[in-house]
Amino acid sequence: MTKEQILERSERLRALCVGQVDQRADAQHVLTGALTLMIAVYGEDSQQVKSLLKRRDEIAVAKATHYVQKVWLTDAVSGALANLEDEIGAGLLSTVERRVTSDVLNDLVRLARVALDETTEGAKNVAAVLAAAAYEDTIRRIAKEHAGVIERDRLDVVIDRLKTAGLLVSPQLGIALSYLSFRNHALHAEWDKIDRSSVTSVLGFVQELLLKHFS
């Protein structure tokens, strides 16, 4: 979800948590919706998620009527969502997005290395595809995050934009350009033009970029 989608969904859920008790939405419904958003932003094991779940459990065993429990829980959900919106407004989501980007791309690198552990030609080809995808996505995400490049330009154009922005300098600039042919060979299944050492080199380069821009 985008930042705007998260905020819109949060505001809709909070609107269901106000008014007289019979005007409020089912507490479990808004709780589930809030947890979905909070897990997406903070992570399942985050303190924010644990805190809301703890409050839910406290309310469940409290000596109060069903209606009072509903008010307490919807109030708790509304407060958690208001905090979420404040933190997103303060730039938290950008940090989370960088973390997710790093995790996803590092997973691609890890899967490629696992494939390379096998000695077959087919495994090498799988690793090459994964390495090419990680290489291209890393370049484009750096350009989007740090240079405001949102258009789907040719990859060589994107690299040139990174050069202009000072985000790719020698020797990384030359290396990034040299791997364009690797990416093209992988996309067009030209396996005879790709060897295992080139796959390893591309993966190392991608990890270097991830450490520099997304750590």
Short mmCIF file of the C-alpha atoms (twelve columns), coordinates in Angstrom:
data_MODEL
# 
_entry.id   MODEL 
# 
loop_
_atom_site.group_PDB 
_atom_site.id 
_atom_site.type_symbol 
_atom_site.label_atom_id 
_atom_site.label_alt_id 
_atom_site.label_comp_id 
_atom_site.label_asym_id 
_atom_site.label_seq_id 
_atom_site.Cartn_x 
_atom_site.Cartn_y 
_atom_site.Cartn_z 
_atom_site.pdbx_PDB_model_num 
ATOM 1   C CA . MET A 1   0.000   0.000   0.000   1 
ATOM 2   C CA . THR A 2   1.070   3.555   -0.617  1 
ATOM 3   C CA . LYS A 3   1.284   6.217   2.084   1 
ATOM 4   C CA . GLU A 4   -1.917  7.807   0.792   1 
ATOM 5   C CA . GLN A 5   -3.787  4.484   0.836   1 
ATOM 6   C CA . ILE A 6   -2.696  3.757   4.392   1 
ATOM 7   C CA . LEU A 7   -3.782  7.194   5.604   1 
ATOM 8   C CA . GLU A 8   -7.125  6.970   3.792   1 
ATOM 9   C CA . ARG A 9   -7.856  3.531   5.241   1 
ATOM 10  C CA . SER A 10  -6.823  4.652   8.723   1 
ATOM 11  C CA . GLU A 11  -9.107  7.688   8.597   1 
ATOM 12  C CA . ARG A 12  -12.040 5.530   7.477   1 
ATOM 13  C CA . LEU A 13  -11.470 3.108   10.332  1 
ATOM 14  C CA . ARG A 14  -11.209 5.907   12.887  1 
ATOM 15  C CA . ALA A 15  -14.490 7.341   11.653  1 
ATOM 16  C CA . LEU A 16  -16.103 4.002   12.583  1 
ATOM 17  C CA . CYS A 17  -14.860 4.335   16.169  1 
ATOM 18  C CA . VAL A 18  -16.727 7.499   17.187  1 
ATOM 19  C CA . GLY A 19  -20.241 8.338   18.333  1 
ATOM 20  C CA . GLN A 20  -22.637 6.583   20.668  1 
ATOM 21  C CA . VAL A 21  -21.993 2.913   21.274  1 
ATOM 22  C CA . ASP A 22  -24.684 1.764   18.840  1 
ATOM 23  C CA . GLN A 23  -23.243 4.047   16.141  1 
ATOM 24  C CA . ARG A 24  -19.801 2.508   16.331  1 
ATOM 25  C CA . ALA A 25  -18.744 -0.329  14.062  1 
ATOM 26  C CA . ASP A 26  -18.132 -3.829  15.354  1 
ATOM 27  C CA . ALA A 27  -15.027 -3.635  17.545  1 
ATOM 28  C CA . GLN A 28  -13.446 -6.743  16.058  1 
ATOM 29  C CA . HIS A 29  -13.869 -5.336  12.553  1 
ATOM 30  C CA . VAL A 30  -12.034 -2.097  13.276  1 
ATOM 31  C CA . LEU A 31  -9.429  -3.912  15.371  1 
ATOM 32  C CA . THR A 32  -8.623  -6.286  12.523  1 
ATOM 33  C CA . GLY A 33  -8.390  -3.412  10.063  1 
ATOM 34  C CA . ALA A 34  -6.122  -1.445  12.366  1 
ATOM 35  C CA . LEU A 35  -3.827  -4.416  12.947  1 
ATOM 36  C CA . THR A 36  -3.520  -4.973  9.195   1 
ATOM 37  C CA . LEU A 37  -2.314  -1.395  8.723   1 
ATOM 38  C CA . MET A 38  -0.061  -1.416  11.768  1 
ATOM 39  C CA . ILE A 39  1.628   -4.668  10.796  1 
ATOM 40  C CA . ALA A 40  2.212   -3.324  7.293   1 
ATOM 41  C CA . VAL A 41  3.892   -0.210  8.688   1 
ATOM 42  C CA . TYR A 42  5.543   -1.318  11.928  1 
ATOM 43  C CA . GLY A 43  5.925   -5.089  11.543  1 
ATOM 44  C CA . GLU A 44  4.140   -7.944  13.292  1 
ATOM 45  C CA . ASP A 45  6.449   -7.954  16.323  1 
ATOM 46  C CA . SER A 46  6.465   -4.197  16.821  1 
ATOM 47  C CA . GLN A 47  5.769   -2.580  20.172  1 
ATOM 48  C CA . GLN A 48  2.799   -0.700  18.697  1 
ATOM 49  C CA . VAL A 49  1.079   -3.909  17.603  1 
ATOM 50  C CA . LYS A 50  1.836   -5.658  20.887  1 
ATOM 51  C CA . SER A 51  0.482   -2.712  22.847  1 
ATOM 52  C CA . LEU A 52  -2.850  -2.723  21.024  1 
ATOM 53  C CA . LEU A 53  -3.200  -6.499  21.406  1 
ATOM 54  C CA . LYS A 54  -2.395  -6.205  25.111  1 
ATOM 55  C CA . ARG A 55  -5.130  -3.579  25.514  1 
ATOM 56  C CA . ARG A 56  -7.562  -5.864  23.674  1 
ATOM 57  C CA . ASP A 57  -6.789  -8.705  26.072  1 
ATOM 58  C CA . GLU A 58  -7.160  -6.433  29.119  1 
ATOM 59  C CA . ILE A 59  -10.562 -5.286  27.929  1 
ATOM 60  C CA . ALA A 60  -11.681 -8.848  27.212  1 
ATOM 61  C CA . VAL A 61  -11.231 -9.891  30.863  1 
ATOM 62  C CA . ALA A 62  -12.429 -6.625  32.414  1 
ATOM 63  C CA . LYS A 63  -15.589 -6.707  34.503  1 
ATOM 64  C CA . ALA A 64  -17.659 -4.507  32.245  1 
ATOM 65  C CA . THR A 65  -20.675 -4.837  30.003  1 
ATOM 66  C CA . HIS A 66  -20.323 -5.706  26.348  1 
ATOM 67  C CA . TYR A 67  -21.188 -2.132  25.411  1 
ATOM 68  C CA . VAL A 68  -18.555 -0.638  27.674  1 
ATOM 69  C CA . GLN A 69  -15.958 -3.061  26.327  1 
ATOM 70  C CA . LYS A 70  -16.906 -2.025  22.804  1 
ATOM 71  C CA . VAL A 71  -16.337 1.640   23.640  1 
ATOM 72  C CA . TRP A 72  -13.009 0.913   25.315  1 
ATOM 73  C CA . LEU A 73  -11.739 -1.187  22.416  1 
ATOM 74  C CA . THR A 74  -12.850 1.161   19.660  1 
ATOM 75  C CA . ASP A 75  -11.307 4.045   21.604  1 
ATOM 76  C CA . ALA A 76  -8.047  2.083   21.813  1 
ATOM 77  C CA . VAL A 77  -8.135  1.382   18.082  1 
ATOM 78  C CA . SER A 78  -8.821  5.030   17.303  1 
ATOM 79  C CA . GLY A 79  -5.896  6.137   19.462  1 
ATOM 80  C CA . ALA A 80  -3.525  3.638   17.864  1 
ATOM 81  C CA . LEU A 81  -4.549  4.768   14.387  1 
ATOM 82  C CA . ALA A 82  -4.206  8.447   15.263  1 
ATOM 83  C CA . ASN A 83  -0.656  7.716   16.419  1 
ATOM 84  C CA . LEU A 84  0.010   5.803   13.198  1 
ATOM 85  C CA . GLU A 85  -1.128  8.772   11.111  1 
ATOM 86  C CA . ASP A 86  1.061   11.154  13.127  1 
ATOM 87  C CA . GLU A 87  4.125   8.976   12.669  1 
ATOM 88  C CA . ILE A 88  3.522   8.576   8.954   1 
ATOM 89  C CA . GLY A 89  3.204   12.344  8.704   1 
ATOM 90  C CA . ALA A 90  6.537   12.646  10.502  1 
ATOM 91  C CA . GLY A 91  8.257   10.490  7.874   1 
ATOM 92  C CA . LEU A 92  8.207   7.066   9.509   1 
ATOM 93  C CA . LEU A 93  6.814   5.379   6.405   1 
ATOM 94  C CA . SER A 94  9.796   6.420   4.309   1 
ATOM 95  C CA . THR A 95  12.055  4.632   6.773   1 
ATOM 96  C CA . VAL A 96  9.816   1.568   6.700   1 
ATOM 97  C CA . GLU A 97  9.744   1.571   2.900   1 
ATOM 98  C CA . ARG A 98  13.532  1.640   2.791   1 
ATOM 99  C CA . ARG A 99  13.671  -1.272  5.188   1 
ATOM 100 C CA . VAL A 100 11.184  -3.291  3.127   1 
ATOM 101 C CA . THR A 101 13.050  -2.460  -0.075  1 
ATOM 102 C CA . SER A 102 16.294  -3.668  1.445   1 
ATOM 103 C CA . ASP A 103 14.671  -6.862  2.726   1 
ATOM 104 C CA . VAL A 104 13.091  -7.696  -0.642  1 
ATOM 105 C CA . LEU A 105 16.229  -7.058  -2.658  1 
ATOM 106 C CA . ASN A 106 18.444  -8.889  -0.183  1 
ATOM 107 C CA . ASP A 107 16.081  -11.864 -0.498  1 
ATOM 108 C CA . LEU A 108 16.606  -11.827 -4.268  1 
ATOM 109 C CA . VAL A 109 20.374  -11.821 -3.737  1 
ATOM 110 C CA . ARG A 110 20.128  -14.619 -1.186  1 
ATOM 111 C CA . LEU A 111 17.983  -16.788 -3.499  1 
ATOM 112 C CA . ALA A 112 20.428  -16.206 -6.343  1 
ATOM 113 C CA . ARG A 113 23.333  -17.318 -4.174  1 
ATOM 114 C CA . VAL A 114 21.420  -20.425 -3.130  1 
ATOM 115 C CA . ALA A 115 20.862  -21.254 -6.794  1 
ATOM 116 C CA . LEU A 116 24.565  -20.744 -7.488  1 
ATOM 117 C CA . ASP A 117 25.412  -23.344 -4.865  1 
ATOM 118 C CA . GLU A 118 24.105  -25.911 -7.325  1 
ATOM 119 C CA . THR A 119 26.485  -26.828 -10.110 1 
ATOM 120 C CA . THR A 120 23.971  -27.293 -12.912 1 
ATOM 121 C CA . GLU A 121 23.652  -24.977 -15.868 1 
ATOM 122 C CA . GLY A 122 19.973  -24.505 -15.132 1 
ATOM 123 C CA . ALA A 123 20.692  -23.318 -11.594 1 
ATOM 124 C CA . LYS A 124 23.235  -20.844 -12.961 1 
ATOM 125 C CA . ASN A 125 20.607  -19.479 -15.326 1 
ATOM 126 C CA . VAL A 126 18.074  -19.077 -12.518 1 
ATOM 127 C CA . ALA A 127 20.680  -17.220 -10.466 1 
ATOM 128 C CA . ALA A 128 21.409  -14.971 -13.444 1 
ATOM 129 C CA . VAL A 129 17.745  -14.001 -13.805 1 
ATOM 130 C CA . LEU A 130 17.491  -13.235 -10.090 1 
ATOM 131 C CA . ALA A 131 20.728  -11.242 -10.161 1 
ATOM 132 C CA . ALA A 132 19.568  -9.242  -13.181 1 
ATOM 133 C CA . ALA A 133 16.246  -8.483  -11.485 1 
ATOM 134 C CA . ALA A 134 17.994  -7.408  -8.282  1 
ATOM 135 C CA . TYR A 135 20.424  -5.236  -10.230 1 
ATOM 136 C CA . GLU A 136 17.717  -3.425  -12.208 1 
ATOM 137 C CA . ASP A 137 15.334  -3.008  -9.286  1 
ATOM 138 C CA . THR A 138 18.085  -1.673  -7.046  1 
ATOM 139 C CA . ILE A 139 19.120  0.919   -9.636  1 
ATOM 140 C CA . ARG A 140 15.528  2.030   -10.185 1 
ATOM 141 C CA . ARG A 141 14.711  2.176   -6.473  1 
ATOM 142 C CA . ILE A 142 17.797  4.281   -5.746  1 
ATOM 143 C CA . ALA A 143 16.720  6.620   -8.526  1 
ATOM 144 C CA . LYS A 144 13.162  6.847   -7.174  1 
ATOM 145 C CA . GLU A 145 14.153  7.223   -3.521  1 
ATOM 146 C CA . HIS A 146 17.077  9.580   -3.869  1 
ATOM 147 C CA . ALA A 147 16.753  11.281  -7.257  1 
ATOM 148 C CA . GLY A 148 12.982  11.545  -7.734  1 
ATOM 149 C CA . VAL A 149 13.026  9.463   -10.925 1 
ATOM 150 C CA . ILE A 150 9.549   7.953   -11.243 1 
ATOM 151 C CA . GLU A 151 9.330   7.493   -15.009 1 
ATOM 152 C CA . ARG A 152 9.960   4.051   -16.485 1 
ATOM 153 C CA . ASP A 153 12.943  5.226   -18.542 1 
ATOM 154 C CA . ARG A 154 15.501  2.931   -20.124 1 
ATOM 155 C CA . LEU A 155 17.908  1.661   -17.525 1 
ATOM 156 C CA . ASP A 156 20.892  3.412   -19.106 1 
ATOM 157 C CA . VAL A 157 18.973  6.694   -18.865 1 
ATOM 158 C CA . VAL A 158 18.241  6.029   -15.201 1 
ATOM 159 C CA . ILE A 159 21.921  5.357   -14.539 1 
ATOM 160 C CA . ASP A 160 22.777  8.631   -16.250 1 
ATOM 161 C CA . ARG A 161 20.298  10.420  -13.966 1 
ATOM 162 C CA . LEU A 162 22.048  8.861   -10.974 1 
ATOM 163 C CA . LYS A 163 25.367  10.054  -12.344 1 
ATOM 164 C CA . THR A 164 24.024  13.606  -12.696 1 
ATOM 165 C CA . ALA A 165 22.690  13.487  -9.131  1 
ATOM 166 C CA . GLY A 166 26.071  12.335  -7.865  1 
ATOM 167 C CA . LEU A 167 24.628  9.055   -6.608  1 
ATOM 168 C CA . LEU A 168 26.782  6.907   -8.866  1 
ATOM 169 C CA . VAL A 169 30.405  7.921   -9.209  1 
ATOM 170 C CA . SER A 170 33.547  6.152   -10.290 1 
ATOM 171 C CA . PRO A 171 34.173  3.268   -9.975  1 
ATOM 172 C CA . GLN A 172 30.529  2.287   -9.262  1 
ATOM 173 C CA . LEU A 173 29.283  4.229   -12.273 1 
ATOM 174 C CA . GLY A 174 31.442  2.280   -14.700 1 
ATOM 175 C CA . ILE A 175 30.520  -1.007  -13.061 1 
ATOM 176 C CA . ALA A 176 26.804  -0.203  -13.218 1 
ATOM 177 C CA . LEU A 177 27.069  0.560   -16.926 1 
ATOM 178 C CA . SER A 178 29.091  -2.573  -17.623 1 
ATOM 179 C CA . TYR A 179 26.370  -4.762  -16.117 1 
ATOM 180 C CA . LEU A 180 23.748  -3.484  -18.551 1 
ATOM 181 C CA . SER A 181 24.832  -6.151  -21.023 1 
ATOM 182 C CA . PHE A 182 24.546  -8.830  -18.319 1 
ATOM 183 C CA . ARG A 183 20.996  -7.720  -17.575 1 
ATOM 184 C CA . ASN A 184 20.103  -7.810  -21.282 1 
ATOM 185 C CA . HIS A 185 21.610  -11.269 -21.764 1 
ATOM 186 C CA . ALA A 186 19.609  -12.586 -18.787 1 
ATOM 187 C CA . LEU A 187 16.359  -10.996 -19.988 1 
ATOM 188 C CA . HIS A 188 16.768  -12.536 -23.439 1 
ATOM 189 C CA . ALA A 189 17.882  -15.935 -22.116 1 
ATOM 190 C CA . GLU A 190 21.262  -15.692 -23.842 1 
ATOM 191 C CA . TRP A 191 22.763  -18.162 -21.388 1 
ATOM 192 C CA . ASP A 192 25.905  -18.842 -23.406 1 
ATOM 193 C CA . LYS A 193 26.941  -15.225 -22.787 1 
ATOM 194 C CA . ILE A 194 26.660  -15.525 -18.990 1 
ATOM 195 C CA . ASP A 195 29.090  -17.369 -16.751 1 
ATOM 196 C CA . ARG A 196 28.949  -18.073 -13.030 1 
ATOM 197 C CA . SER A 197 31.625  -15.526 -12.153 1 
ATOM 198 C CA . SER A 198 29.638  -12.694 -13.766 1 
ATOM 199 C CA . VAL A 199 26.570  -13.665 -11.727 1 
ATOM 200 C CA . THR A 200 28.646  -13.565 -8.550  1 
ATOM 201 C CA . SER A 201 30.056  -10.159 -9.503  1 
ATOM 202 C CA . VAL A 202 26.629  -8.656  -10.131 1 
ATOM 203 C CA . LEU A 203 25.343  -9.957  -6.797  1 
ATOM 204 C CA . GLY A 204 28.303  -8.436  -4.990  1 
ATOM 205 C CA . PHE A 205 27.685  -5.099  -6.689  1 
ATOM 206 C CA . VAL A 206 23.999  -5.138  -5.751  1 
ATOM 207 C CA . GLN A 207 24.821  -5.830  -2.108  1 
ATOM 208 C CA . GLU A 208 27.294  -2.965  -2.118  1 
ATOM 209 C CA . LEU A 209 24.583  -0.604  -3.387  1 
ATOM 210 C CA . LEU A 210 22.073  -1.871  -0.832  1 
ATOM 211 C CA . LEU A 211 24.494  -1.280  2.023   1 
ATOM 212 C CA . LYS A 212 25.207  2.232   0.802   1 
ATOM 213 C CA . HIS A 213 21.665  3.399   0.032   1 
ATOM 214 C CA . PHE A 214 19.230  1.253   2.049   1 
ATOM 215 C CA . SER A 215 20.998  0.185   5.238   1 
# 
